[in-house]
């Protein structure tokens, strides 16, 4: 039976997240470092979800519906200043995926997010950023010759399709002028919040 109150709470958090992102993207301020307002939304929602998980376990599709479970995944995917929580959820999402209780792509995206923040190559090619030629491209991938095989195993299409989609959706005017500075800022953030020693 669906817990409608919990589902509504998760959907509300996801809606706030996406609406804040859209508003900040519209004026370009979203792309100038980790916007303080966006970070505040992410952290508030991450802490709320962590409390919900501590009290009742991960909100599965059976418990909160497909959309509610996807909203919970979105919240943890954006919980980038909470490394321990992300790692804990990854273990659970992998377990649920293997049991057929969660889509396997959710753990794949989260694992790539974690690996990138830890400074390691991703597995599935789901994490993108601007490259040196000014195009949106996947961040480094471990054994890239096997990436489509891994993607297929978690229900994702070929990487070339994801690249085409990201490049179509990205706005070149928001590409950071100082990519080296951006990389230094991301690394400093990753160290400050505990992704890297």
C-alpha positions, 0 to 999 in steps of 0.5 A: 500500500502506498504511503501517500503522505510520504510520497507527497513529501518526496514529490514536493521536495523534488519539485522544489529542487527542480524549480529552484534549478530552473529559476537559477539556470534561467539567469545563468547564476546556476552555472557560476559555482555551486549556487548557495541557494541551490546548495541550501535546497540540496542540503535541507532535502538530503537531511530530511531524506536521511531522517526518513530513511533512518526511521523507515528505510529507503522509500521503495516503489512499493511504498511510495510509487514509481514517482515517489521513489524516483523523487527520493533518488533525485534528492540523494543524487543531489546530496553532494555535500553528504558523502556518507549518506550517498555511499550508504544509499548506494549500498541499499540501491544496489541491493534493491536493484539486484532484488528487482525492487528498484531500477538498476539505473538509479544505483548506476547514476549514484555510483558514477556521481560518487566515483567522480566526486572521489576523483575516480573514473565513472563506470556508466558515463552518466556524469557530464561536464564541459570539455576542452573543446567547449562541448558537454562530454562524459567525465573520464570512464573506467574501461570505456570500451565496455561502457555500453555493455555496463549501461545495457546491464542497468537499463541505459541506452548507448553512451553516444545517445546520451552524449547527443542528448546532453549536447543538444540540451546544453547552452554554450553561453553557460560554459564556464570561461575558466575551466581550470578554476572550475575544476579547482573549485570542484576539487576543493569542494570535494575535499571540504565535504569529505569526498576526498582526503 
